[in-house]
Amino acid sequence: MPCAQKTTVMVLLLGLSGCGADVEIAVGRMNPASAASGSGGEAGSGGGGGDGTISCDVLPSPTHRYTFDGVGDVVADLIGGADGAILGGASLDGGGGLTLDGEDDYVDLPAGLLAGLRDVTVMVWVVRDGEGSYPRIVDFGLASGGEDPVEGEGGVGTSYLVITPSTVFDVRGVSALASDSGVRGEVAIHAEPTLEDGEIHQVAVVFDGAAATLALYLDGALLGSEPVGFPLSGIQDVNNWLGRSQFDADPYFGGRYDELRIYREALAGCAVEAAWNAGPDRP
């Protein structure tokens, strides 16, 4: 057969050609967690363009980044200018972190952080110091206490993207929740760790609109992924809260925040791992 045509091959580890064809090879690194789960990297390879290769040499810049530096009750967004307010009496102590008491402290970030995005990665470094089921590390969404939902008010969650360190299920640890229609439309990923060891942990949730998946990571490792039947635009992020739930029945989160990043991409699994290895307060 004639082999004059130039061929481009995208492979993970090895490219082979026959007939002397001119072959271009792009080598990527497989996400170990995805490989181990047999998922082919679908949930863990967001941001890889869907071509079988992923790159973690340079992490993209977050759209929003909060390092909890300074003093006072304003949480500065170092990149996007979407500063948040600390409510309930807590404040920054100048030590590069924010401690919430688990009683009534929380951070209110501006509405619309997810607006216009198809994909998003929400990544946070926290130390848990509290108890209870369904406290919110992150809860971006909207609640309705009546017919007309109002910004700043809880009640019953109607749409949300959530990271919680513990639940009431048999698998009762860190979980990711997403819904565009309350509990009945909820997509959930539940894992074992409860973050009760007093250590700093990186938790990340990845909403991949192209792949229609939700993925949850802990300390750079993929804990699980689930298919999602609605777009990210279905989540009305009016109440963007750290430490407080859209559901009034849920407890507040007690613990320390070291950094929060929001990326407009569905980061690859190896990118989440690379960020964990680098640690907070770094690009």
C-alpha positions as CSV (number, residue, x, y, z in Angstrom):
1,M,0.0,0.0,0.0
2,P,1.3,3.5,-0.7
3,C,2.6,5.3,2.4
4,A,3.3,8.8,1.1
5,Q,0.6,10.5,3.3
6,K,1.9,12.1,6.5
7,T,0.1,10.8,9.6
8,T,-0.3,12.3,13.0
9,V,-0.7,9.9,15.9
10,M,-1.6,10.9,19.5
11,V,-0.6,8.2,22.0
12,L,0.0,8.0,25.7
13,L,3.3,6.2,25.8
14,L,4.3,4.8,22.5
15,G,3.8,5.6,18.8
16,L,4.4,3.1,16.1
17,S,4.4,3.6,12.4
18,G,4.5,1.2,9.4
19,C,5.5,1.5,5.8
20,G,8.0,4.2,6.6
21,A,5.2,6.8,7.1
22,D,6.2,10.1,8.6
23,V,4.7,10.0,12.1
24,E,4.4,12.7,14.7
25,I,4.0,11.5,18.3
26,A,2.7,13.5,21.3
27,V,3.5,11.8,24.6
28,G,1.3,12.4,27.6
29,R,1.1,11.0,31.1
30,M,-1.7,8.8,32.1
31,N,-3.6,9.7,35.3
32,P,-2.7,6.8,37.6
33,A,-6.0,6.9,39.5
34,S,-7.9,6.8,36.2
35,A,-5.8,3.9,35.0
36,A,-6.3,2.0,38.2
37,S,-10.1,2.5,38.1
38,G,-10.3,1.3,34.5
39,S,-12.0,4.5,33.4
40,G,-9.6,5.3,30.7
41,G,-9.0,8.7,32.2
42,E,-12.4,10.0,31.3
43,A,-13.2,11.6,34.6
44,G,-9.6,12.3,35.5
45,S,-8.5,13.7,32.2
46,G,-10.7,16.8,31.9
47,G,-8.8,19.6,30.3
48,G,-6.9,17.2,28.1
49,G,-8.9,18.0,25.1
50,G,-10.3,14.5,24.8
51,D,-7.5,13.4,22.5
52,G,-5.9,10.9,24.9
53,T,-3.1,13.1,26.1
54,I,-2.8,15.4,29.1
55,S,-0.1,17.8,30.1
56,C,0.8,18.9,33.6
57,D,4.1,20.7,32.9
58,V,2.4,24.1,33.5
59,L,-0.8,24.5,35.5
60,P,-3.3,27.0,34.0
61,S,-3.8,30.1,36.0
62,P,-6.9,30.0,38.3
63,T,-9.8,32.4,37.5
64,H,-10.1,33.2,41.2
65,R,-7.6,32.6,44.0
66,Y,-8.0,33.2,47.7
67,T,-4.9,32.7,50.0
68,F,-6.5,34.1,53.2
69,D,-3.6,36.5,53.8
70,G,-3.9,39.7,55.7
71,V,-6.1,40.8,58.6
72,G,-9.7,41.8,58.9
73,D,-13.0,40.5,57.5
74,V,-12.3,40.7,53.7
75,V,-11.0,37.7,51.8
76,A,-9.1,39.0,48.8
77,D,-9.3,37.4,45.4
78,L,-5.7,37.8,44.1
79,I,-6.6,37.2,40.5
80,G,-10.3,37.9,39.7
81,G,-11.1,40.7,42.0
82,A,-14.1,38.9,43.4
83,D,-13.4,39.6,47.1
84,G,-15.4,37.9,49.7
85,A,-16.7,38.9,53.2
86,I,-16.2,36.9,56.4
87,L,-19.4,36.8,58.4
88,G,-20.3,35.6,61.9
89,G,-17.4,37.1,63.8
90,A,-14.3,35.3,62.4
91,S,-11.5,37.3,60.8
92,L,-8.1,36.8,59.2
93,D,-5.3,36.7,61.7
94,G,-2.3,37.6,59.5
95,G,-1.0,34.1,59.5
96,G,-2.1,33.2,56.0
97,G,-5.3,31.3,56.9
98,L,-8.8,31.6,58.1
99,T,-10.3,29.6,61.0
100,L,-14.1,29.2,61.2
101,D,-15.7,28.2,64.5
102,G,-18.3,25.7,63.2
103,E,-21.0,27.8,64.9
104,D,-22.0,30.7,62.6
105,D,-18.8,31.7,60.8
106,Y,-18.7,31.6,57.1
107,V,-17.4,33.4,54.0
108,D,-19.7,35.0,51.5
109,L,-18.1,35.2,48.0
110,P,-19.7,37.2,45.2
111,A,-22.5,35.6,43.1
112,G,-21.8,34.4,39.6
113,L,-18.4,32.8,40.0
114,L,-19.6,30.0,37.8
115,A,-21.5,32.2,35.3
116,G,-20.7,31.5,31.7
117,L,-18.5,28.5,32.4
118,R,-19.0,25.0,30.9
119,D,-16.3,23.4,33.0
120,V,-14.9,24.2,36.4
121,T,-12.4,22.9,39.0
122,V,-12.9,24.1,42.6
123,M,-9.8,23.3,44.7
124,V,-9.4,24.0,48.4
125,W,-6.8,23.3,51.1
126,V,-8.4,22.9,54.5
127,V,-7.8,21.5,58.0
128,R,-11.0,20.1,59.6
129,D,-11.7,20.9,63.3
130,G,-15.3,20.0,63.9
131,E,-18.0,17.4,63.8
132,G,-21.4,16.8,62.3
133,S,-22.8,15.5,59.0
134,Y,-22.9,17.7,55.9
135,P,-21.0,20.7,57.0
136,R,-19.9,22.6,53.9
137,I,-16.3,23.3,52.9
138,V,-17.7,24.8,49.7
139,D,-21.3,25.4,48.7
140,F,-22.0,27.3,45.5
141,G,-25.7,27.5,44.7
142,L,-29.1,28.8,45.7
143,A,-31.7,28.0,48.4
144,S,-35.4,28.6,48.5
145,G,-37.2,29.4,51.7
146,G,-40.3,30.3,49.8
147,E,-41.5,31.2,46.4
148,D,-38.8,33.8,45.7
149,P,-35.2,32.8,46.5
150,V,-33.2,35.6,47.9
151,E,-29.4,36.1,47.9
152,G,-27.9,35.5,51.4
153,E,-30.8,33.3,52.6
154,G,-30.7,29.6,53.2
155,G,-33.6,27.2,53.5
156,V,-33.7,24.2,51.1
157,G,-31.0,23.9,48.4
158,T,-32.5,24.1,44.9
159,S,-29.2,24.0,43.0
160,Y,-25.6,23.6,44.2
161,L,-22.0,22.5,43.8
162,V,-20.8,21.2,47.1
163,I,-17.8,19.8,48.9
164,T,-18.5,18.3,52.4
165,P,-16.1,16.4,54.6
166,S,-18.8,13.9,56.0
167,T,-22.3,12.6,55.5
168,V,-24.7,10.2,57.1
169,F,-24.3,7.4,54.6
170,D,-22.4,4.1,55.2
171,V,-19.7,5.6,53.1
172,R,-19.7,8.7,55.3
173,G,-16.6,10.7,54.4
174,V,-15.7,13.5,52.0
175,S,-18.2,13.9,49.3
176,A,-19.1,16.0,46.2
177,L,-22.7,16.9,45.4
178,A,-24.1,18.7,42.4
179,S,-27.7,19.4,41.4
180,D,-29.8,21.7,39.2
181,S,-33.0,20.6,40.9
182,G,-32.6,20.0,44.6
183,V,-32.2,16.7,46.2
184,R,-34.2,14.8,43.6
185,G,-31.7,15.8,40.9
186,E,-28.6,15.4,43.0
187,V,-25.4,13.7,41.7
188,A,-23.2,12.5,44.6
189,I,-19.8,11.0,45.0
190,H,-19.2,9.6,48.5
191,A,-15.8,8.4,49.8
192,E,-14.4,7.0,53.1
193,P,-12.0,9.7,54.5
194,T,-13.6,12.1,57.0
195,L,-10.7,14.6,57.3
196,E,-10.7,14.2,61.1
197,D,-7.0,13.6,61.4
198,G,-6.2,17.3,62.0
199,E,-4.0,17.4,58.9
200,I,-4.1,19.8,55.9
201,H,-5.9,18.2,52.9
202,Q,-6.5,19.3,49.3
203,V,-10.0,18.6,48.1
204,A,-11.0,19.3,44.5
205,V,-14.2,18.8,42.6
206,V,-14.1,18.8,38.8
207,F,-17.3,19.5,36.7
208,D,-16.4,18.5,33.2
209,G,-19.2,19.8,30.9
210,A,-17.7,18.2,27.7
211,A,-17.5,14.7,29.3
212,A,-20.7,15.3,31.4
213,T,-19.0,14.1,34.5
214,L,-18.4,15.1,38.1
215,A,-15.1,14.0,39.8
216,L,-13.8,14.2,43.3
217,Y,-10.2,14.3,44.4
218,L,-8.4,14.1,47.8
219,D,-4.8,15.0,48.1
220,G,-4.3,14.6,44.3
221,A,-5.9,11.1,44.1
222,L,-9.2,10.4,42.3
223,L,-11.8,9.2,44.7
224,G,-14.6,8.7,42.2
225,S,-16.6,10.1,39.3
226,E,-20.2,10.1,38.2
227,P,-22.1,11.1,35.1
228,V,-24.0,14.4,35.2
229,G,-27.2,15.0,33.2
230,F,-27.2,18.8,33.3
231,P,-24.8,21.6,32.3
232,L,-22.9,23.7,34.8
233,S,-25.2,26.6,33.8
234,G,-28.0,24.7,35.5
235,I,-26.4,25.6,38.9
236,Q,-27.5,29.1,40.0
237,D,-24.5,30.2,42.1
238,V,-26.2,33.1,43.9
239,N,-25.0,32.1,47.4
240,N,-21.3,31.2,47.0
241,W,-20.4,30.2,50.6
242,L,-17.4,28.7,52.4
243,G,-18.5,27.0,55.7
244,R,-22.2,27.4,55.3
245,S,-24.9,25.2,53.5
246,Q,-27.8,26.1,51.3
247,F,-29.8,23.8,53.7
248,D,-30.4,25.5,57.0
249,A,-30.6,22.1,58.7
250,D,-26.9,21.4,58.0
251,P,-24.1,22.5,60.4
252,Y,-21.5,25.0,59.7
253,F,-17.9,23.9,58.9
254,G,-15.3,24.2,61.6
255,G,-11.7,24.4,60.6
256,R,-9.0,26.3,58.8
257,Y,-8.8,27.4,55.1
258,D,-5.4,27.8,53.6
259,E,-6.2,28.4,50.0
260,L,-9.1,28.3,47.5
261,R,-8.7,28.2,43.7
262,I,-11.3,28.2,41.0
263,Y,-10.2,27.2,37.5
264,R,-12.4,27.7,34.4
265,E,-11.1,24.3,33.1
266,A,-11.9,20.7,34.1
267,L,-8.3,20.0,35.2
268,A,-6.7,16.7,34.4
269,G,-6.1,14.3,37.2
270,C,-2.4,14.7,37.0
271,A,-2.8,18.5,37.2
272,V,-4.8,18.1,40.5
273,E,-2.0,15.8,41.7
274,A,0.7,18.3,40.6
275,A,-1.1,21.1,42.6
276,W,-1.3,18.9,45.6
277,N,2.4,18.1,45.4
278,A,3.3,21.8,45.0
279,G,1.1,22.8,47.9
280,P,-0.9,25.9,48.7
281,D,0.4,29.5,48.2
282,R,2.1,28.6,45.0
283,P,1.2,29.2,41.4
